[in-house]
Each structure stands twice: as structure tokens, then as C-alpha cells.
Amino acid sequence: MNPVMLLGAGPGDPQLLSVRGKTVLEMADVVVYDRLVSPILLESSPYSTELFYVGKASSAHSVAQEDIHQLLIQKAREGKRVVRLKGGDPFIFGRGGEEAMALRAAGIPFQIIPGVSSAVGVPAYAGIPVTQRETANSFRVVTGHVSSAELPAFGPPRADETLIILMGLSNLREVVASLHENGYSADMPVAVTRFGTTSEQTTVRGTLMDISSRVARAKLKSPAVIAVGDTVNLRDTLAWRERLPLFGKRILCIAETSEQMRAECDQLQEAGAEVFPFALERYATVSDSCEARIASVLCDAATMQVTIIVRTLLGAKALLRVFRDRRTYPARLFRLTIASASEGVIAYLEGQGVLPERMGEPLGSGHLLFGGQVFSESGGGMAPVEGTCPLTLVEYRVGGLLPLRSWIENKEMHPVDAVVSYAEIAVSHLRRQEVWPFRALELRRASLSGKEDLIEELCKRLVWTNVHATDHGNEDRCDALGGIAN
């Protein structure tokens, strides 16, 4: 029986997932995930993976905890590789201990894979260290959530300690009252950070005396992390996330394959953007009619010249998959020519042992002369070349877009600010399927030269505002305002 993996997803930024966590996600048969887990992490799992949402919002649980236990047990007994993907760290107010005990009682093996807790990750992204020499020699993590009418008891304050309160925003006034009752001074620095480590990160700072009113004016809602202590004042010097050029921007990158955009997505994230890399290869499969069509082409290649023009990486992969499934290799078909004008496609085919003919753009130009039958592949769409027959090699499973789309349309998040397209054919296909929920700045990657040009263009055309309130003394609120660039 495979062990159930209790995996910490971190506080929101998908780049904070551990290497071990990424490995188990890539092998998962079943993923049971929480509300605040980034959909980008779900993209790491195979397309065939069963996804079960069991998220909990404040006072609103989609699935009872006991039912989650039974789901994990059931799927493990089916022999599935189960990943329980939890926000933050499984053992820090994540009920991971309860789930591990339920698995142990049922005789199910499990492993714990730690995650970056919001207790330290969110303050770090807000520029608030939880410890600092000569300021805070220790920190304490407590919950502000109470299941009864009693106020949370935080104990007496320590001058050299930072207090981190999780799940306390909905009870903020009660939390503040309890801190006062336990001896915390009215001028104690406090910071509340909502949606830390994401594009929605917003920090409101004040003191115990006025933090409740400041948060109310800012209309902050859960989830949020509360930091109490003198290290909060270091935010003036150490705040870094909000200073990045693309902070607060949500950018969707659409390409045929992940290889096309991986390096630039990393660079966009380094510039502060929250990036959604959407690779259509995950949702592509060889079309039902394609194998019969390819079989016919291969038969023709035994007696006459046949040329297949490959335009996309998806098409190249689909074509070679058909060859492998039929145990036929292009090198053995002397009358078959595979041609492409795409450097990426050519490099991929050469890496697979296929030497395509190089041709110019538009298709059919250059020194390559076609004879016999000519087919033009178009990566899921029809793009006939004059005098040729269009060949659709791949089709898309449109339903696979739904987890990403529902996340982007979530009313708690501001919309996508920009769409960077690496594949016009792919974008056109999504539009035809009526799964295009985005009203945002669109950039065609092919129209820009280098990586620096992409970031510079996004910075120039996206509109954002950093608001530093000055009417309430030490309040410091940074907002990322989404907009549409015309």
C-alpha cells in the first residue's frame, strides 16, 4: 500500500513548495487540497490525477473533517498514491496531526512533508522578521480562532518576543481585548497581512490601540496573519515585496509547452508578478481521427512522396507518439519528409532523433520544394497552406481549464492583469471553445525580442498604484490595483 503524503503547500506562493513536495505531486493519483492552495501546484500533477477540493473558509467548511479522513483512507486502500495538500505546514494549525492519527488508526502508512508556515513566510514577505538580534530573541505562534465564546488567552507579554497570531482576523477586536487584559501595552506595534506571498498581499500597520479601526477602514478579510511586537517597526526598512516592479500583477502565460515559457515565467516572478504558466500540452491529446489519418499517410509514404509540415511542439509530440504506438520510425520511411519553420520544433525533433527539413516562413517558402501529398499540422486548429491538406494532430480537453479558471474568477482575487501569448493558435482555440474568461492586456510574445523587453513592456503598460496612507501616522498599506491597459 502506498503511503499517504501529508504535504505542506506553503503560504500561497507556489515557488515556496519544497523539492520533495513537487516530486510527490508529479506522481500523485489523487490530490486532496485545501482552499488556499495555488492552482499552479495542482498543475504539477498528472492530468489523470483525481482532484478533491475540501477547503475551509471561516465558519464555512465544504467537507467535514471526518469525511476528509475517510476519503484519504478509501483512496489509499484503492492502491492510489494519495497526496493531502495542505496550506502552510501540515503540523502548524493544519490539523495534519488529526489526519495522521486517523490514518494510523486505519492501518494506512503516511509520510509528513513539511511546508513553509504562514507564521514565518507571510511576515517575511511583508518585511517583518519574527526574530531580530536585540529586538526579539524568540517568537510564539498562537491561534486567534476560538470555538466558544471565550476570549483567546495569550499569556503575559515578553519584551524580547514576537507574537504571531493565525486565524485571528475575524475575531480581531476580541484578540486585541485579550492582549490588553494580558498586559500588552496600547502602543504595542501590530501588523496585519492579508493574502501574504500572493499578488493580493496587503499589510495594515498600527498599534493595539487603533489596529481594529485601521483594518476595518482597509476592509481586510481573512486569511490574514497578525504580528505583534517591536519587529513590526522594521517593516519601514525591510519591506521588499511591494517594491518589486510588477508587484500585485497577475499574469497568465499561455504556451503550447512549458518549455516555451519556463525561463521567462521565473523572471516575471522575480519581478514580483504572480504568474500562471498555462501549458496547453497538459490538456492536449492525439485526436481520435488522427491515428487513422497518419496510418493513411504512412501507407502513402511507401509508394509516393509525402510531406508533413509540423508547426507546433504539440504537433511534433503527437506525431512521434503515433509513430511509436505503431512501431514505425520516420527514418524507415524514405518517401516521408517532415519539415518545420519553427526553431523550437526543429530542436525538439532533432533531440528525438528525427532530422526535419528546415523551411522559411510563411510555410512553403524557402528552398524546400514539395511533391506528392503535403499535410500541414496546426496544433489543434486548422491552418491549411495553399495546395496542401490540413492535418489536425491534437485536440484539447477543455474541461481541464476549469480549476485555473475558477481560481482566476474567484471574487476574492482581482482579475488577471495581462495575458502573454506564446502560441496564437492555442489562444485562438481557447477562444473558439468559449473558455476565455479574461479581459486584460494581451501581449504576443513573438512581437517582443528579449526577456528584458517583455518585463519592460509589462511595466510600461500595466497600471498599478502603491498607496501609502499618511493621514493615520504609522499606517502603511500597499495595494495592487488591477487595471486594463489600452
Secondary structure, 3 states (H helix, E strand, C coil): CCCEEEEECECCCHHHCCHHHHHHHHCCCEEEECCCCCHHHHCCCCCCCEEEECCEECCEECCCHHHHHHHHHHHHHCCCCEEEEECECCCCCCCHHHHHHHHHHCCCCEEEECCCCHHHHHHHHCCCCCCECCCECEEEEEECCCCCCCCCCCCCCCCCEEEEEECCHHHHHHHHHHHHHCCCCCCCEEEEEECCCCCCCEEEEEECCCHHHHHHHHCCCCCEEEEECHHHHHHHHHCCHHHCCCCCCEEEEEECCHHHCHHHHHHHHHCCCEEEEEEHHHHEEECCCHHHHHHHHHHHHCCCCEEEECCCHHHHHHHHHHHHHCCCCHHHCCCEEEEECCHHHHHHHHHCCCCCEECECCCCECCCCCCCEEEEECCCCCCCCCCCEEECCEEECHHHHHHHHHHHCCCCCCCCCEEEECCHHHHHHHHHCCCCCCCCEEEEHHHCCCHHHHHHHHHHHCCCCCCCCCCCCCCCCCCCCCCCCC
